[in-house]
Amino acid sequence: MKHAKIPLIVITLLALSCGGSGGDFNLISVEEEWQLGAQISQDVARQVRFNTDPAVNEYVRSVGQRIVAQTPYANLPWEFHVIEDPEINAFAIPGGHVYVNTGLISAAHNASELAGAMAHEISHVVARHSTEQISRQYGLSVLAGVVLGQNPSVVQELAAQIIAGGALAKYSRAAESEADELGVQFMFSAGYNPRGMVTMFETLLAQQRSNPSRVERFFATHPTTDSRIRDVQARIDKLPQRTGLITDEAEFQQIHRRVA
């Protein structure tokens, strides 16, 4: 009886495989993605050192939740984590877990730059880019066991690849463009100046020239070019006029000093 249930789960996965946004190949439903994210996050937690400053964590969480509230997945649980690491980087894993290094907070000049980096990572989750990558790499036979919690070694491998900037953390040019486009819209809807995404990219390019080791992992997984920056600016230029957008706020400058 125990083994007889496996085919049913495989059939369920097949039935749900067309549920990913954008119509791309995805063998994992949204519900299963959030379950998988909970498993991967436990392995990530064993491999990184988290920042424990309550003020820093609360501010990052508040920015993230403000952006998430503009997305189609606002009703699902999201978690925002601050990693104690001077390297300038941010990444997301399936199931609404977004990670921001203290190095990125320190490198950002204002609240909108931090929001821009976070909106981009949130958009990768919303577009379900990670689970599309996982589906293509592992296939149905492996994923059935992963979703059932029967293949912890694969979960560990997923976490290690994402943290190290391996294949699963690298997205296609089209996926990066989609995350930029969604991120700009989510920022704007949340009340942040979307120009912050542009200036954050410009800051990262400047760091690549002056201190490449600080951004090596970021550029390995987020290739940034002048043309990409121009594309983001072009999207911003098409947005309607709106006053009162947040470029900076006192709370950001306070946590900026705390991580410096």
C-alpha positions in Angstrom: 0.0 0.0 0.0 2.8 2.4 0.8 4.4 1.9 -2.6 1.0 2.0 -4.4 0.7 5.7 -3.5 3.8 6.8 -5.4 2.3 6.6 -8.9 -0.6 8.8 -7.8 1.8 11.4 -6.6 3.7 11.2 -9.9 0.3 11.6 -11.8 -0.5 14.6 -9.6 2.9 16.2 -10.4 2.3 15.7 -14.1 -1.2 17.2 -13.9 0.3 20.3 -12.2 3.3 20.6 -14.5 1.6 23.3 -16.6 0.9 25.5 -13.6 4.1 27.6 -13.7 3.7 31.2 -14.7 4.6 32.1 -18.2 3.9 28.6 -19.5 7.4 27.4 -19.1 8.3 23.8 -18.2 7.7 23.3 -14.5 7.0 20.0 -12.8 6.3 21.6 -9.4 3.1 23.2 -8.3 3.0 26.4 -6.3 2.0 24.6 -3.1 4.9 22.1 -3.6 7.3 24.9 -4.3 6.6 26.5 -0.9 7.1 23.0 0.7 10.3 22.6 -1.1 11.5 26.1 -0.1 10.9 25.2 3.6 13.2 22.2 3.1 15.9 24.1 1.2 15.9 27.0 3.7 16.9 24.7 6.5 20.0 23.6 4.6 20.8 27.2 3.6 20.6 28.1 7.3 23.3 25.5 8.1 25.7 27.0 5.5 25.5 30.8 6.2 25.8 33.1 9.1 22.7 35.3 9.7 22.7 38.8 11.0 21.0 39.0 14.4 20.3 42.7 14.6 16.6 43.0 15.1 16.4 46.5 13.6 18.2 45.4 10.4 16.1 42.3 10.0 12.8 44.1 10.6 13.6 46.8 8.1 14.5 44.3 5.4 11.4 42.3 6.2 9.2 45.4 5.9 10.7 46.4 2.6 10.2 42.9 1.3 6.6 42.6 2.5 5.7 45.9 1.0 6.9 44.7 -2.4 5.4 41.2 -2.0 2.0 42.8 -1.3 2.0 44.0 -5.0 2.5 40.5 -6.4 0.1 37.7 -7.2 1.6 35.6 -4.4 0.9 38.1 -1.6 -1.3 35.6 0.2 1.5 33.1 0.6 4.1 33.1 3.5 7.4 34.9 2.6 10.5 35.1 4.7 13.4 37.6 4.4 16.8 36.8 5.8 19.9 39.0 6.3 23.2 37.2 5.9 26.3 38.5 7.7 28.6 38.7 4.8 30.5 41.7 3.3 30.2 40.4 -0.2 27.6 42.3 -2.2 24.9 39.7 -3.1 21.3 38.8 -2.8 19.5 35.6 -3.9 16.2 33.8 -3.5 15.2 30.2 -3.3 11.9 28.6 -4.2 9.0 29.2 -1.9 9.4 32.8 -1.0 12.7 32.9 0.8 14.8 35.9 0.0 18.3 36.5 1.3 20.2 39.8 1.4 23.9 40.1 2.4 24.9 42.9 4.8 27.4 43.8 2.1 24.6 44.7 -0.3 22.9 46.9 2.3 26.2 48.6 3.0 26.7 49.2 -0.8 23.3 50.6 -1.4 23.1 54.4 -1.2 19.4 54.7 -0.4 16.2 52.8 0.3 15.2 52.5 -3.3 18.5 50.8 -4.3 17.9 48.1 -1.6 14.3 47.8 -2.7 15.4 47.4 -6.3 17.7 44.5 -5.5 15.0 42.9 -3.4 12.3 43.4 -6.0 14.4 41.7 -8.6 14.9 38.6 -6.3 11.2 38.6 -5.4 10.4 38.6 -9.1 12.5 35.5 -9.7 10.3 33.7 -7.2 7.0 35.1 -8.6 8.1 34.1 -12.1 9.0 30.7 -10.7 12.4 30.7 -12.4 14.1 28.5 -9.7 11.6 25.6 -10.0 11.7 25.8 -13.8 15.5 25.3 -13.5 15.1 22.5 -11.0 12.4 20.8 -13.2 14.7 20.9 -16.2 17.8 19.6 -14.3 16.3 16.8 -12.2 13.1 15.7 -13.9 10.0 14.0 -12.5 11.5 10.8 -11.1 13.8 12.7 -8.7 11.3 15.5 -7.9 8.7 13.1 -6.7 11.0 11.9 -3.9 12.1 15.4 -3.1 8.5 16.7 -2.6 7.8 13.7 -0.4 10.9 14.5 1.7 12.5 11.2 0.7 15.6 12.6 -1.0 17.4 14.9 1.4 20.7 14.7 -0.5 19.1 16.4 -3.5 17.7 19.2 -1.2 21.2 19.7 0.2 22.6 19.8 -3.3 20.0 22.4 -4.3 20.9 24.6 -1.3 24.7 24.3 -2.0 24.3 25.1 -5.7 22.2 28.2 -5.0 24.5 29.6 -2.3 27.6 28.9 -4.4 26.1 30.5 -7.5 26.0 27.2 -9.3 23.9 26.3 -12.3 20.6 26.5 -10.5 21.3 30.1 -9.5 22.0 31.2 -13.0 19.1 32.3 -15.1 18.7 32.9 -18.8 18.9 36.4 -20.3 15.1 36.2 -20.8 14.5 35.3 -17.2 16.7 38.1 -15.9 14.8 40.5 -18.2 11.5 39.2 -16.9 12.7 39.7 -13.3 13.8 43.3 -14.1 10.5 44.1 -15.7 8.4 42.6 -12.9 10.6 44.2 -10.3 10.2 47.7 -11.7 6.4 47.3 -11.7 6.3 45.9 -8.2 8.6 48.7 -6.9 6.5 51.3 -8.5 3.2 49.8 -7.2 4.8 49.6 -3.7 5.7 53.3 -3.7 9.4 53.0 -4.3 11.2 55.0 -6.9 12.0 52.3 -9.6 15.0 54.4 -10.6 16.7 52.7 -7.6 17.0 49.5 -9.6 19.0 51.4 -12.2 21.3 53.1 -9.7 21.9 49.9 -7.8 23.0 48.2 -11.1 25.3 51.2 -11.7 26.7 50.9 -8.1 27.4 47.2 -8.8 29.2 47.9 -12.1 31.3 50.5 -10.3 32.2 48.0 -7.6 33.1 45.4 -10.3 35.7 47.9 -11.6 37.1 49.0 -8.3 36.7 45.9 -6.0 35.7 42.9 -8.2 36.0 40.3 -5.4 33.1 41.9 -3.6 30.7 41.3 -6.4 32.1 38.2 -8.1 29.2 35.9 -7.0 26.6 38.5 -7.9 27.8 38.9 -11.4 28.2 35.2 -11.8 24.5 34.8 -11.4 23.2 38.3 -12.4 25.1 39.4 -15.5 24.7 43.2 -15.7 25.6 45.3 -18.6 25.1 48.8 -19.8 22.5 47.6 -22.3 20.5 45.9 -19.5 20.6 49.1 -17.5 19.3 51.0 -20.5 16.5 48.5 -20.9 15.4 48.9 -17.3 15.4 52.7 -17.7 13.3 52.4 -20.8 10.7 50.4 -18.8 10.7 53.1 -16.1 10.2 55.8 -18.7 7.0 54.2 -19.8 5.5 54.3 -16.3 2.8 56.9 -15.5 3.9 60.0 -13.6 3.5 59.6 -9.9 4.6 61.9 -7.0 5.8 60.9 -3.6 7.8 57.8 -4.6 10.3 56.8 -1.9 13.9 57.2 -2.9 15.3 57.2 0.6 14.1 57.2 4.2 15.6 57.7 7.6 15.0 54.0 8.6 17.2 52.9 5.8 20.1 55.2 6.7 19.8 53.9 10.3 20.3 50.3 9.3 22.9 51.3 6.7 25.0 52.6 9.6 24.4 49.5 11.7 25.8 47.2 9.0 28.7 49.4 8.0 
